[in-house]
């Protein structure tokens, strides 16, 4: 059991997964924020165009 725990503790391959997960989370926050910003601006533009057409 101690050999397994020592091997698990010294295994560094899990760090790569954690780094990728953090990087993915940051990218998702940026993408979602951009989409929300563009979405609200696009909604305003479409509303103005629709009002001017009527």
KOLGU-4560 file (N, C-alpha, C; in nm, 3 decimals, padded with zeros to 5 digits):
<recs>
<n_xx: 00.083 n_yy: -00.120 n_zz: 00.000 ca_xx: 00.000 ca_yy: 00.000 ca_zz: 00.000 c_xx: 00.086 c_yy: 00.126 c_zz: 00.000 mol: A seq: 1 type: UNK>
<n_xx: 00.191 n_yy: 00.128 n_zz: 00.080 ca_xx: 00.278 ca_yy: 00.245 ca_zz: 00.084 c_xx: 00.351 c_yy: 00.263 c_zz: -00.048 mol: A seq: 2 type: UNK>
<n_xx: 00.387 n_yy: 00.152 n_zz: -00.112 ca_xx: 00.453 ca_yy: 00.161 ca_zz: -00.243 c_xx: 00.359 c_yy: 00.225 c_zz: -00.346 mol: A seq: 3 type: UNK>
<n_xx: 00.232 n_yy: 00.187 n_zz: -00.342 ca_xx: 00.132 ca_yy: 00.243 ca_zz: -00.434 c_xx: 00.114 c_yy: 00.393 c_zz: -00.407 mol: A seq: 4 type: UNK>
<n_xx: 00.104 n_yy: 00.433 n_zz: -00.280 ca_xx: 00.088 ca_yy: 00.575 ca_zz: -00.247 c_xx: 00.210 c_yy: 00.655 c_zz: -00.287 mol: A seq: 5 type: UNK>
<n_xx: 00.329 n_yy: 00.597 n_zz: -00.268 ca_xx: 00.452 ca_yy: 00.668 ca_zz: -00.309 c_xx: 00.456 c_yy: 00.684 c_zz: -00.461 mol: A seq: 6 type: UNK>
<n_xx: 00.415 n_yy: 00.580 n_zz: -00.532 ca_xx: 00.413 ca_yy: 00.587 ca_zz: -00.678 c_xx: 00.310 c_yy: 00.689 c_zz: -00.725 mol: A seq: 7 type: UNK>
<n_xx: 00.195 n_yy: 00.693 n_zz: -00.659 ca_xx: 00.091 ca_yy: 00.789 ca_zz: -00.694 c_xx: 00.136 c_yy: 00.930 c_zz: -00.665 mol: A seq: 8 type: UNK>
<n_xx: 00.206 n_yy: 00.949 n_zz: -00.554 ca_xx: 00.253 ca_yy: 01.082 ca_zz: -00.514 c_xx: 00.361 c_yy: 01.133 c_zz: -00.609 mol: A seq: 9 type: UNK>
<n_xx: 00.448 n_yy: 01.044 n_zz: -00.658 ca_xx: 00.558 ca_yy: 01.086 ca_zz: -00.744 c_xx: 00.518 c_yy: 01.093 c_zz: -00.891 mol: A seq: 10 type: UNK>
<n_xx: 00.401 n_yy: 01.045 n_zz: -00.926 ca_xx: 00.353 ca_yy: 01.048 ca_zz: -01.064 c_xx: 00.315 c_yy: 01.191 c_zz: -01.100 mol: A seq: 11 type: UNK>
<n_xx: 00.379 n_yy: 01.246 n_zz: -01.203 ca_xx: 00.354 ca_yy: 01.385 ca_zz: -01.241 c_xx: 00.264 c_yy: 01.398 c_zz: -01.364 mol: A seq: 12 type: UNK>
<n_xx: 00.213 n_yy: 01.290 n_zz: -01.415 ca_xx: 00.130 ca_yy: 01.297 ca_zz: -01.535 c_xx: -00.003 c_yy: 01.364 c_zz: -01.507 mol: A seq: 13 type: UNK>
<n_xx: -00.051 n_yy: 01.358 n_zz: -01.383 ca_xx: -00.177 ca_yy: 01.423 ca_zz: -01.347 c_xx: -00.169 c_yy: 01.574 c_zz: -01.349 mol: A seq: 14 type: UNK>
<n_xx: -00.049 n_yy: 01.628 n_zz: -01.334 ca_xx: -00.033 ca_yy: 01.773 ca_zz: -01.336 c_xx: -00.067 c_yy: 01.828 c_zz: -01.473 mol: A seq: 15 type: UNK>
<n_xx: -00.034 n_yy: 01.756 n_zz: -01.577 ca_xx: -00.067 ca_yy: 01.801 ca_zz: -01.712 c_xx: -00.217 c_yy: 01.813 c_zz: -01.729 mol: A seq: 16 type: UNK>
<n_xx: -00.291 n_yy: 01.718 n_zz: -01.676 ca_xx: -00.437 ca_yy: 01.720 ca_zz: -01.686 c_xx: -00.493 c_yy: 01.840 c_zz: -01.613 mol: A seq: 17 type: UNK>
<n_xx: -00.439 n_yy: 01.868 n_zz: -01.495 ca_xx: -00.486 ca_yy: 01.983 ca_zz: -01.418 c_xx: -00.456 c_yy: 02.113 c_zz: -01.491 mol: A seq: 18 type: UNK>
<n_xx: -00.340 n_yy: 02.123 n_zz: -01.551 ca_xx: -00.304 ca_yy: 02.244 ca_zz: -01.626 c_xx: -00.397 c_yy: 02.262 c_zz: -01.746 mol: A seq: 19 type: UNK>
<n_xx: -00.425 n_yy: 02.155 n_zz: -01.816 ca_xx: -00.517 ca_yy: 02.163 ca_zz: -01.929 c_xx: -00.657 c_yy: 02.202 c_zz: -01.884 mol: A seq: 20 type: UNK>
<n_xx: -00.699 n_yy: 02.151 n_zz: -01.769 ca_xx: -00.832 ca_yy: 02.184 ca_zz: -01.718 c_xx: -00.841 c_yy: 02.332 c_zz: -01.682 mol: A seq: 21 type: UNK>
<n_xx: -00.737 n_yy: 02.386 n_zz: -01.621 ca_xx: -00.737 ca_yy: 02.529 ca_zz: -01.587 c_xx: -00.736 c_yy: 02.613 c_zz: -01.714 mol: A seq: 22 type: UNK>
<n_xx: -00.655 n_yy: 02.573 n_zz: -01.811 ca_xx: -00.648 ca_yy: 02.647 ca_zz: -01.937 c_xx: -00.782 c_yy: 02.642 c_zz: -02.010 mol: A seq: 23 type: UNK>
<n_xx: -00.848 n_yy: 02.528 n_zz: -02.009 ca_xx: -00.979 ca_yy: 02.514 ca_zz: -02.072 c_xx: -01.082 c_yy: 02.602 c_zz: -02.001 mol: A seq: 24 type: UNK>
<n_xx: -01.077 n_yy: 02.606 n_zz: -01.869 ca_xx: -01.171 ca_yy: 02.688 ca_zz: -01.793 c_xx: -01.153 c_yy: 02.836 c_zz: -01.826 mol: A seq: 25 type: UNK>
<n_xx: -01.029 n_yy: 02.881 n_zz: -01.837 ca_xx: -01.004 ca_yy: 03.022 ca_zz: -01.871 c_xx: -01.054 c_yy: 03.053 c_zz: -02.011 mol: A seq: 26 type: UNK>
<n_xx: -01.029 n_yy: 02.965 n_zz: -02.105 ca_xx: -01.076 ca_yy: 02.986 ca_zz: -02.242 c_xx: -01.228 c_yy: 02.989 c_zz: -02.247 mol: A seq: 27 type: UNK>
<n_xx: -01.293 n_yy: 02.900 n_zz: -02.173 ca_xx: -01.440 ca_yy: 02.899 ca_zz: -02.171 c_xx: -01.497 c_yy: 03.026 c_zz: -02.111 mol: A seq: 28 type: UNK>
<n_xx: -01.434 n_yy: 03.079 n_zz: -02.007 ca_xx: -01.481 ca_yy: 03.204 ca_zz: -01.948 c_xx: -01.469 c_yy: 03.318 c_zz: -02.048 mol: A seq: 29 type: UNK>
<n_xx: -01.359 n_yy: 03.322 n_zz: -02.120 ca_xx: -01.341 ca_yy: 03.427 ca_zz: -02.221 c_xx: -01.443 c_yy: 03.414 c_zz: -02.333 mol: A seq: 30 type: UNK>
<n_xx: -01.464 n_yy: 03.293 n_zz: -02.382 ca_xx: -01.558 ca_yy: 03.270 ca_zz: -02.491 c_xx: -01.701 c_yy: 03.304 c_zz: -02.449 mol: A seq: 31 type: UNK>
<n_xx: -01.741 n_yy: 03.259 n_zz: -02.331 ca_xx: -01.877 ca_yy: 03.286 ca_zz: -02.284 c_xx: -01.897 c_yy: 03.436 c_zz: -02.263 mol: A seq: 32 type: UNK>
<n_xx: -01.798 n_yy: 03.503 n_zz: -02.206 ca_xx: -01.807 ca_yy: 03.648 ca_zz: -02.187 c_xx: -01.819 c_yy: 03.722 c_zz: -02.319 mol: A seq: 33 type: UNK>
<n_xx: -01.742 n_yy: 03.681 n_zz: -02.418 ca_xx: -01.747 ca_yy: 03.744 ca_zz: -02.549 c_xx: -01.882 c_yy: 03.720 c_zz: -02.616 mol: A seq: 34 type: UNK>
<n_xx: -01.932 n_yy: 03.599 n_zz: -02.607 ca_xx: -02.061 ca_yy: 03.568 ca_zz: -02.668 c_xx: -02.173 c_yy: 03.648 c_zz: -02.601 mol: A seq: 35 type: UNK>
<n_xx: -02.168 n_yy: 03.661 n_zz: -02.469 ca_xx: -02.272 ca_yy: 03.738 ca_zz: -02.399 c_xx: -02.265 c_yy: 03.886 c_zz: -02.439 mol: A seq: 36 type: UNK>
<n_xx: -02.144 n_yy: 03.939 n_zz: -02.452 ca_xx: -02.128 ca_yy: 04.078 ca_zz: -02.492 c_xx: -02.177 c_yy: 04.101 c_zz: -02.634 mol: A seq: 37 type: UNK>
<n_xx: -02.136 n_yy: 04.016 n_zz: -02.725 ca_xx: -02.178 ca_yy: 04.028 ca_zz: -02.864 c_xx: -02.327 c_yy: 04.001 c_zz: -02.876 mol: A seq: 38 type: UNK>
<n_xx: -02.378 n_yy: 03.905 n_zz: -02.799 ca_xx: -02.520 ca_yy: 03.871 ca_zz: -02.806 c_xx: -02.609 c_yy: 03.986 c_zz: -02.766 mol: A seq: 39 type: UNK>
<n_xx: -02.574 n_yy: 04.057 n_zz: -02.659 ca_xx: -02.657 ca_yy: 04.170 ca_zz: -02.618 c_xx: -02.647 c_yy: 04.284 c_zz: -02.718 mol: A seq: 40 type: UNK>
<n_xx: -02.530 n_yy: 04.308 n_zz: -02.772 ca_xx: -02.515 ca_yy: 04.413 ca_zz: -02.873 c_xx: -02.588 c_yy: 04.375 c_zz: -03.002 mol: A seq: 41 type: UNK>
<n_xx: -02.581 n_yy: 04.249 n_zz: -03.041 ca_xx: -02.651 ca_yy: 04.205 ca_zz: -03.161 c_xx: -02.802 c_yy: 04.216 c_zz: -03.142 mol: A seq: 42 type: UNK>
<n_xx: -02.851 n_yy: 04.185 n_zz: -03.025 ca_xx: -02.994 ca_yy: 04.196 ca_zz: -02.997 c_xx: -03.039 c_yy: 04.341 c_zz: -03.012 mol: A seq: 43 type: UNK>
<n_xx: -02.960 n_yy: 04.434 n_zz: -02.963 ca_xx: -02.992 ca_yy: 04.576 ca_zz: -02.975 c_xx: -02.995 c_yy: 04.618 c_zz: -03.122 mol: A seq: 44 type: UNK>
<n_xx: -02.896 n_yy: 04.575 n_zz: -03.197 ca_xx: -02.890 ca_yy: 04.612 ca_zz: -03.339 c_xx: -03.009 c_yy: 04.554 c_zz: -03.414 mol: A seq: 45 type: UNK>
<n_xx: -03.042 n_yy: 04.428 n_zz: -03.391 ca_xx: -03.155 ca_yy: 04.367 ca_zz: -03.460 c_xx: -03.286 c_yy: 04.435 c_zz: -03.421 mol: A seq: 46 type: UNK>
<n_xx: -03.298 n_yy: 04.476 n_zz: -03.297 ca_xx: -03.419 ca_yy: 04.546 ca_zz: -03.254 c_xx: -03.431 c_yy: 04.681 c_zz: -03.323 mol: A seq: 47 type: UNK>
<n_xx: -03.320 n_yy: 04.752 n_zz: -03.335 ca_xx: -03.322 ca_yy: 04.882 ca_zz: -03.404 c_xx: -03.353 c_yy: 04.865 c_zz: -03.552 mol: A seq: 48 type: UNK>
<n_xx: -03.298 n_yy: 04.765 n_zz: -03.615 ca_xx: -03.326 ca_yy: 04.740 ca_zz: -03.757 c_xx: -03.472 c_yy: 04.703 c_zz: -03.775 mol: A seq: 49 type: UNK>
<n_xx: -03.523 n_yy: 04.617 n_zz: -03.687 ca_xx: -03.664 ca_yy: 04.580 ca_zz: -03.696 c_xx: -03.757 c_yy: 04.698 c_zz: -03.677 mol: A seq: 50 type: UNK>
<n_xx: -03.723 n_yy: 04.787 n_zz: -03.586 ca_xx: -03.806 ca_yy: 04.905 ca_zz: -03.562 c_xx: -03.802 c_yy: 05.000 c_zz: -03.682 mol: A seq: 51 type: UNK>
<n_xx: -03.686 n_yy: 05.013 n_zz: -03.743 ca_xx: -03.675 ca_yy: 05.105 ca_zz: -03.857 c_xx: -03.745 c_yy: 05.050 c_zz: -03.981 mol: A seq: 52 type: UNK>
<n_xx: -03.753 n_yy: 04.918 n_zz: -03.994 ca_xx: -03.820 ca_yy: 04.857 ca_zz: -04.109 c_xx: -03.972 c_yy: 04.879 c_zz: -04.097 mol: A seq: 53 type: UNK>
<n_xx: -04.025 n_yy: 04.871 n_zz: -03.977 ca_xx: -04.169 ca_yy: 04.885 ca_zz: -03.959 c_xx: -04.202 c_yy: 05.029 c_zz: -03.979 mol: A seq: 54 type: UNK>
</recs>
